């Protein structure tokens, strides 16, 4: 996400504290936040794909997702 969008998220947060947001600003804030969260998640997933666990014998194994557990 570019710096301009992050600055706009912060600006909307300040405006919300100072005077509240209009309906259009509220929608804009929600869209920008969703975009930020989606990019953050994508970056975390990309990082985790590159994680390797070193075994006792020295070999490297890729990180595997946990099996779904019953709740």
N, C-alpha and C positions, 0 to 999 in steps of 0.2 A: 504494500500500500504506500502510495507516495506521501510525502511530507504534507502537502496541501490538504489532503483528506484527513490526516491525523490532526492537523491544526484546526480543521473545521469541526471535528468531533470535540476537541477541547473547547473551542469557542461556543458550541452549542451547550456544552455542560456548564460553562460559566453563565451563559444567558439563562439557562434553566434555574440556576440558583438566584440570579439577580431579579428576574422579572417573569419567569415562566416562558414557555415556548408556545408559538402558534401551532395550529394543526399541521401546517406544512412543515414547519421546523421539526416537530415531533416525528413525522414520517421520515424526514431526511435523516434525523439522528438514528432512528431505528435501522434504516437501510445501511448507513455508514457503519454502525456497530456490527451488524450482521456480516458485512463484507470483511471487516477487521477480524472478527472471530473466525470466519471461514478460512481466511488466509493464515491466521495463527495456527489453526488445526492442521492445515495442509503442511505447514512448516514443521510442526511436531511429528507428523506422520513420516515426512521425508527424512527427518533426523533419525527416527526410530528404525527406519528401513536400513540405515547404515550402521546400526549398533551391532557389534559382534561380542559374544561371550567367549572368553578363553577357558577352555576345559583344562582339567588337571594334566592331561597329556600334552598340552600346548596347542592343540588345534583350536581353531576359531569357528564358532557356530553362530549363525544368524539368530537374532532375537525372534522368538516365535510368539504369536498371540496366545493368550490364555484360552483354554477350552471354556466354553460356556458352562457356567455352574448353575445348578438348580438353586433357586432362592427360597 
